[in-house]
Amino acid sequence: MSTLVTNIGQVVTGRLEEPILDVETVYIEGGRIRELGTTTATAETTINANGLTLTPGLLDSHVHPVFGDYTPRQQTVGWCESYLHGGITSMISNGEPHLPGRPDDIESAKSLATLARKSYSKKRPGGVKVRGGTLILNGDMTEADIEDVYREGVERLKFLMPVEDRDRARDLVTWGHERDMIVLMHCGGTSLPGVKSTNAEMFVDIEPDIAAHVNGGPTPIPDDEVAKLVIETDIVLDLVLAGNQRVAVDVLKMADERNDLHRVQLGTDTPSGTGVTPLGVLLEAAFLTGMTDIAPESVICLASGNTARHHNLDTGRIEKGRPADMILMGAPKGSQAETALETLNAGTYPAIDTVFVDGEVLVHGSRNTAPAKTTTTIEGT
């Protein structure tokens, strides 16, 4: 299957070092981007972007799925497919703690992570690439337990609550890193019954890779401790919609001042008590762009290429050879803005017109955003 996208207004790459690319056409074949600024004139499908902005598909860095497209936390069916209409083409599980009656023994935790990993790898709910299956750690786990889930394809480990034995906590991180696994840790106050709060000193001592919801999920750690994480560590800073937006702005400004935007990623921390938020990543991007001086194209990179790099994924960037997970977006009707980037700069989320996953158009006219001032036309199969 081949697709030619023409008359693109702007291309946001997903790469902070070169956030905008000056090309007007993209050629897709076999689900991947084959040419940028192509001279190819024909394809099975031609899409006229009519001046819309092309961006990578958004990656939600922080979701809590269970199985399939149902969340028991909010009794909602079809939430993943609805997120696709918000431009989210990939999601990263931060654990599956919302399973009703979730047992907390070691073997059950391992089985849950393994089952979620394999389930989502075989079935994409609503077409979204859900990176499911994150092992929730406890202090009694051994290297053999980490090896067990690693052999079954689990890629991430998470401290949902502090491990009191710091030596064991550091061992768990080491065992994960020896297997190229990514280690996350809950950052902030208690979010669920039985979950304990964490603090900056724990992060400095244990050294996980990612501070999950560094702006709180929903309660952040004190401001001086947030600053300590930004200034005194190299930990990835996960900013979420379900957290404190004043703290998110502070973190983003500090990271920018230190030339550390490469450490920042955006997510929702949903489904959760905050609810189901299909436009959550776009909303977070609009908040952060509207309340800082960070360029909108750079903020989109935080929600795409940065997250992909932090999780070793091949998506999230508009580059030759990458999966064609992409969005065509624009200014919504009635807006004073004329482009998607101008819309974000004004603190408003853009209109989603077309969403591609692996080169296939899965959304043509989002049901969750206003329509764009201009829309795409599609010809061919």
C-alpha positions in Angstrom: 0.0 0.0 0.0 1.4 3.4 -1.0 0.2 6.9 0.0 1.4 10.3 -1.1 0.6 13.3 1.2 0.9 16.6 -0.7 0.5 20.3 0.1 1.6 20.1 3.7 1.9 23.4 5.4 4.4 22.6 8.1 6.2 19.4 9.2 7.0 19.0 12.9 9.6 16.3 13.2 9.4 15.2 16.8 13.2 15.9 17.2 14.2 18.8 19.4 17.4 19.4 17.5 15.4 20.0 14.3 11.8 20.5 15.2 10.5 21.8 11.9 11.3 20.4 8.4 10.7 22.4 5.3 9.0 19.8 3.0 5.6 19.8 1.4 5.2 16.1 0.5 5.7 12.7 2.2 5.6 9.3 0.5 4.5 6.3 2.5 4.9 2.7 1.5 4.5 -0.5 3.5 3.4 1.4 6.5 6.7 3.4 6.7 7.8 6.9 5.6 9.9 6.3 2.5 10.6 9.8 1.2 10.3 13.3 2.6 10.0 16.1 0.0 9.5 13.4 -2.5 9.5 13.7 -6.3 7.2 10.7 -6.5 4.0 11.8 -8.2 1.7 8.8 -8.0 0.5 6.4 -5.3 -2.4 4.2 -4.6 -3.8 6.9 -2.3 -3.2 10.6 -2.6 -4.0 12.9 0.4 -4.1 16.6 -0.2 -3.2 18.2 3.2 -4.5 21.6 2.0 -1.9 23.4 4.2 -2.4 21.5 7.4 0.5 20.7 9.7 2.0 17.2 9.8 3.2 16.0 13.1 4.2 12.6 14.6 1.5 10.7 16.3 1.4 11.6 19.9 2.6 9.2 22.6 0.8 9.2 25.9 3.8 8.5 28.3 1.6 7.5 31.3 -1.5 5.3 31.1 -3.0 2.7 33.3 -4.7 0.1 31.1 -6.0 -3.2 32.2 -7.0 -5.4 29.2 -8.4 -4.4 25.8 -10.3 -1.2 25.4 -12.1 -1.3 28.7 -11.2 0.5 32.0 -12.8 -0.7 35.2 -11.6 2.4 37.0 -14.1 4.6 35.1 -16.4 1.8 33.7 -15.6 3.0 30.2 -15.5 1.0 27.0 -13.6 2.3 23.9 -11.3 4.7 25.7 -8.2 3.8 23.6 -10.0 4.3 20.4 -11.3 7.6 21.7 -7.7 8.6 22.5 -6.8 7.9 18.9 -9.2 10.7 17.9 -7.1 12.9 20.2 -4.0 12.1 18.0 -2.6 9.5 20.4 -1.1 6.6 18.3 0.9 5.0 21.1 0.6 4.6 24.9 3.0 3.5 27.5 1.7 1.5 30.4 2.8 2.6 33.9 1.5 -0.6 35.4 -1.9 -2.2 35.5 -2.9 -1.5 39.2 -6.6 -0.9 38.5 -7.4 -4.6 37.9 -10.3 -5.3 40.2 -9.1 -7.5 43.1 -5.5 -7.2 41.9 -3.5 -9.7 44.1 -0.2 -8.3 45.4 1.9 -11.5 45.7 5.0 -11.8 43.5 3.8 -14.5 41.1 0.5 -12.7 40.5 2.4 -9.4 39.8 4.6 -11.2 37.3 1.7 -12.9 35.6 -0.3 -9.7 35.3 2.6 -7.9 33.6 3.3 -10.8 31.3 -0.3 -11.2 30.3 -0.8 -7.5 29.7 2.4 -7.4 27.6 1.3 -10.3 25.4 -2.3 -9.3 25.2 -1.6 -5.8 23.9 1.2 -7.0 21.6 -1.4 -9.1 19.7 -4.3 -6.7 19.7 -4.3 -3.0 19.2 -7.4 -1.5 20.8 -8.9 1.0 18.4 -5.7 0.8 16.4 -3.5 2.3 19.2 -0.1 0.8 19.9 -0.4 0.1 23.6 2.9 -0.9 25.2 1.3 -2.9 28.0 2.7 -4.9 30.8 4.8 -3.1 33.4 5.9 -5.1 36.4 5.0 -3.5 39.7 8.0 -4.1 42.0 8.2 -5.0 45.7 11.1 -5.5 48.0 10.9 -9.3 48.1 11.5 -9.7 44.4 14.8 -11.4 43.3 16.9 -11.2 40.1 15.2 -14.5 39.1 11.8 -12.7 39.2 13.1 -9.9 37.0 14.6 -12.5 34.6 11.3 -14.4 34.4 9.3 -11.4 33.1 12.2 -10.2 30.9 12.1 -13.6 29.1 8.4 -13.1 28.5 8.9 -9.7 26.8 8.2 -7.3 29.7 10.2 -4.1 29.1 9.4 -1.9 32.1 9.6 -2.1 35.9 7.9 0.3 38.3 8.2 1.2 41.9 4.6 2.1 42.8 5.6 2.5 46.4 8.9 2.8 48.2 11.0 -0.3 48.8 12.2 0.2 52.4 15.4 -1.7 51.9 17.3 0.8 49.7 20.0 -1.8 48.8 17.4 -4.1 47.5 15.7 -1.2 45.6 19.1 -0.4 43.9 19.5 -4.1 43.1 16.2 -4.1 41.4 17.2 -1.2 39.2 20.5 -2.8 38.4 18.9 -6.1 37.5 16.5 -4.3 35.2 19.3 -2.2 33.6 21.4 -5.3 32.9 18.5 -6.5 30.8 17.9 -3.1 29.1 14.6 -2.7 31.0 13.3 0.8 31.8 12.7 1.6 35.5 10.0 4.0 36.6 9.1 5.3 40.1 5.9 6.9 41.4 6.7 10.5 42.2 4.4 12.3 44.7 1.8 11.7 47.3 -0.5 8.7 47.8 -2.6 8.1 44.8 -4.4 4.9 45.7 -5.2 3.1 49.0 -2.1 1.3 50.1 0.3 3.4 47.9 2.9 5.3 49.9 4.3 8.7 49.1 7.8 9.2 47.7 10.3 12.0 48.0 13.3 13.4 46.0 15.8 11.8 48.3 14.5 8.3 47.3 15.0 9.2 43.6 18.6 10.4 44.2 19.4 7.3 46.2 17.7 4.6 44.0 18.2 6.2 40.6 15.3 5.0 38.4 15.1 6.1 34.8 11.8 8.0 35.0 10.1 10.1 37.7 6.5 9.1 36.8 4.2 12.2 37.1 6.9 14.5 38.5 4.2 17.2 38.8 2.1 14.9 40.9 -0.4 12.1 40.3 -2.3 14.1 41.5 -0.3 15.4 44.5 3.2 16.6 43.8 6.2 16.5 46.1 7.2 19.8 47.7 8.6 22.5 45.3 12.1 22.3 46.7 12.2 18.6 46.1 10.9 19.0 42.5 13.7 21.4 41.9 16.1 18.9 43.3 15.0 16.3 40.8 15.4 18.7 37.9 18.7 20.2 39.0 20.6 17.3 40.8 19.6 14.3 38.7 19.4 13.2 35.0 16.0 11.4 35.6 13.4 11.7 32.9 10.7 14.2 33.9 7.2 12.9 33.2 4.6 15.7 33.1 0.9 14.6 33.1 -2.5 16.2 32.7 -3.7 14.6 35.9 -1.1 16.4 38.0 -0.5 20.0 39.2 -0.1 22.3 36.2 1.6 25.1 38.1 4.3 22.6 39.0 4.4 21.3 35.4 5.1 24.8 34.1 7.8 25.3 36.8 9.5 22.0 35.7 9.4 22.9 32.0 10.8 26.3 32.6 13.7 24.9 34.8 14.4 22.2 32.2 14.5 24.8 29.4 16.8 27.1 31.4 19.2 24.1 31.8 19.0 23.0 28.2 17.3 19.8 29.5 14.1 19.7 27.4 15.3 16.3 26.1 14.5 14.9 29.6 10.8 15.9 29.5 7.9 13.8 28.2 4.1 14.3 28.3 1.3 12.0 29.3 -2.1 11.9 31.0 -1.9 9.5 34.0 -5.3 8.1 33.0 -7.6 6.3 33.2 -7.5 7.3 36.8 -9.6 9.2 39.3 -9.2 12.2 36.9 -11.2 10.2 34.4 -10.7 9.3 30.7 -9.2 12.2 28.8 -9.0 11.6 25.0 -7.5 15.0 24.3 -5.3 14.8 27.4 -1.9 15.0 25.6 -3.0 17.8 23.4 -4.4 19.7 26.4 -1.2 19.3 28.3 0.7 20.5 25.2 -1.6 23.5 24.9 -1.3 24.4 28.7 2.5 24.2 28.6 2.9 26.2 25.4 0.4 28.8 26.4 2.0 29.4 29.8 5.7 29.3 28.8 7.9 30.7 26.1 8.7 27.2 24.7 8.0 27.0 21.0 4.9 24.8 20.2 6.9 22.6 17.8 9.3 21.8 20.7 6.4 21.0 23.0 5.1 18.6 20.3 8.5 16.9 20.4 8.1 16.4 24.1 4.9 14.5 23.4 6.3 12.4 20.6 10.0 11.9 19.9 11.1 12.4 23.4 8.8 9.7 24.8 9.8 7.4 22.0 13.5 7.8 22.8 13.0 7.4 26.5 11.2 4.0 25.8 13.4 2.8 22.9 10.5 3.0 20.4 10.9 3.5 16.7 7.9 5.8 16.3 7.3 9.4 17.3 9.4 11.1 14.6 8.8 12.1 11.0 11.9 10.5 9.5 12.7 8.3 6.6 12.2 4.7 7.5 10.1 5.3 10.6 6.6 4.0 11.0 4.1 6.3 9.4 2.3 7.1 12.7 1.3 10.7 12.0 -1.3 13.5 12.4 -2.6 16.2 10.1 -3.9 19.0 12.3 -4.9 22.6 11.9 -6.5 25.7 13.5 -10.1 25.0 14.5 -12.9 26.8 12.9 -13.6 30.1 14.7 -10.0 30.4 16.0 -8.0 33.6 15.4 -5.0 31.3 14.6 -4.3 30.1 11.1 -2.2 27.0 11.9 -1.9 24.2 14.4 1.2 25.7 15.9 -0.3 29.2 16.2 -3.3 27.5 18.0 -1.0 25.8 20.5 0.9 29.0 21.0 -2.4 30.7 22.1 -2.9 28.0 24.7 -5.6 26.1 22.8 -5.5 22.6 21.4 -5.6 22.2 17.6 -8.1 20.4 15.4 -7.3 16.9 14.5 -8.2 16.1 10.9 -6.4 12.9 9.9 -4.6 10.3 12.0 -2.4 7.6 10.5 -1.1 4.4 12.1 1.5 2.5 10.1 0.4 4.6 7.1 -3.3 3.6 7.4 -5.8 6.4 7.8 -7.7 5.4 11.0 -9.3 8.9 11.6 -10.5 11.3 9.0 -12.2 14.0 11.0 -11.8 13.6 14.8 -15.0 13.2 16.7 -13.3 14.8 19.8 -12.0 18.1 18.4 -13.6 20.9 16.5 -13.2 20.7 12.7 -10.2 22.4 11.2 -10.5 25.5 9.0 -9.2 23.5 6.1 -9.5 19.7 5.7 -7.8 17.0 3.8 -9.1 15.4 0.6 -8.4 11.8 -0.1 -8.3 10.1 -3.5 -7.8 6.5 -4.3 -8.1 3.2 -2.3 
